[in-house]
Amino acid sequence: MELLEKILDNKNLYNAYKQVYRNKGASGVDGITVEELGVYMYQHKEEIKEQIRNLKYKPNPVRRVEIPKENGKMRKLGIPTVVDRVIEQAIVQVLTPIYEPIFSETSYGFRPGRSCEQAVIKALEYFNDGYDWIVDIDLQAFFDNVNQDKLIGIIRRTIKDGRVVSLIRKYLVSGVMVNGVIESTKKGTPQGGNLSPLLSNIMLNELDKELEKRGLRFVRYADDCLIMVRSEKAANHVMQTVTRYIENKLGLIVNAEKSKVARPNEIKYLGFGFYKNKQKKWKPKPHLKSVQKFEKKIKDITSRSNAMSIDEKIMKLNQVVRGWINYFRIADMKSIMTRIGEHLRHRLRMCIWKYWKKPKTKYKNLRKLGISDYNAYMVANTRRGYYWVANTIVLHMAISNERLKQKGLVFPLDHYLKVHTVI
């Protein structure tokens, strides 16, 4: 069976549809939603397949959205239509088994069975083997600057079905809709499409193979790449020569301001920072910026102006706490979890205190929770602010840690100790 026919196989398309449906997401420029996708594909699938076979299918432009980055700038995302997401996913499902054997062993991004955690563990292995001078190369707006001709040329070396290559190129040049106006996309691969992660790996696999040819140790997750060497002199040399290769051979742009030669404790990689323990071994920890971002999420959820009920806030807190800790489970952060847990419970007590509103309700609830008449009356009628009251012994006794657990609150330290993986 030819490659295009494998992509258009009904079973492959159905699996692609299921994946797109599971991922949910917003609609594209045509307004068709994920919920409407099944009926649309049932009615138009054969027509779409025939158009693709005859090279007449034209993907819709992606819908441009911008989301804020940590540095205050905006990240540009392109949202394809749900139908195009299905076709892109169908392509990915057929091409992935072809490219997986070609990809580098130390490339971890957007690959089946691989994760950020594995990339960090591998980096630590190199650090502790003495390769602790790091060439941290930042690719400037990688997804926006991919040279499409170079990418298609690389794809042609492996994919011999010209109709598949033509279909991929159509997705690259499909355009982007910004404020109702379609703009051409003569370079880049829209970040947000199902095909984009695979295309980024195909492009950057060229860098991987060059680094392997030079005998260099590296880990790469998408466009986040660290190269590890034994000395500062070697690191500076690698920085110069690899930058030259990336810009001259791959047509990408290296951000000179953000790229640097550094030691492990001076970098942030995939949200992690690094430190040396008493045994002089490099170990992982959440980077300070990652911790601050986590604390901001907790603050937003427990904001007094947040209209969610207490049960809704607890449910949302639990989701955020579990997700964040599961991601950083290999990091050493017992003291951080202790501090954040105390702060989280303090803010939740503050929310509950505000939720009780009137002094009469506060007094009644404090009495129900076992507080003496005098203490209940004094605290219920205090003019002090919510934050101060949440820190009193009376409120800690009334809304005890045990009661918060019974309410369903996940304690950060408890969950960390449950899932922590020692490396």
HELIX and SHEET records of a PDB file:
HELIX    1   1 LEU A    3  LEU A    8  1                                   6    
HELIX    2   2 ASN A   10  ASN A   23  1                                  14    
HELIX    3   3 VAL A   34  ARG A   53  1                                  20    
HELIX    4   4 VAL A   82  TYR A   99  1                                  18    
HELIX    5   5 CYS A  116  ASN A  128  1                                  13    
HELIX    6   6 PHE A  142  ASN A  145  1                                   4    
HELIX    7   7 GLN A  148  THR A  158  1                                  11    
HELIX    8   8 GLY A  162  LEU A  172  1                                  11    
HELIX    9   9 SER A  196  LYS A  213  1                                  18    
HELIX   10  10 GLU A  232  LYS A  249  1                                  18    
HELIX   11  11 PRO A  264  GLU A  266  5                                   3    
HELIX   12  12 LEU A  288  ILE A  301  1                                  14    
HELIX   13  13 ILE A  310  TYR A  327  1                                  18    
HELIX   14  14 LYS A  334  TRP A  356  1                                  23    
HELIX   15  15 PRO A  359  LYS A  368  1                                  10    
HELIX   16  16 ASP A  373  ALA A  380  1                                   8    
HELIX   17  17 TYR A  386  ALA A  390  1                                   5    
HELIX   18  18 ILE A  393  ALA A  398  1                                   6    
HELIX   19  19 ASN A  401  GLN A  406  1                                   6    
HELIX   20  20 PRO A  412  VAL A  419  1                                   8    
SHEET    1   A 4 MET A  74  ILE A  79  0                                        
SHEET    2   A 4 VAL A  62  PRO A  68 -1                                        
SHEET    3   A 4 VAL A 176  VAL A 178  1                                        
SHEET    4   A 4 VAL A 181  GLU A 183 -1                                        
SHEET    1   B 4 ARG A 217  TYR A 221  0                                        
SHEET    2   B 4 ASP A 224  VAL A 229 -1                                        
SHEET    3   B 4 TRP A 133  ILE A 137 -1                                        
SHEET    4   B 4 LYS A 260  ALA A 262 -1                                        
SHEET    1   C 2 PHE A 272  LYS A 276  0                                        
SHEET    2   C 2 TRP A 282  PRO A 286 -1                                        
END                                                                             
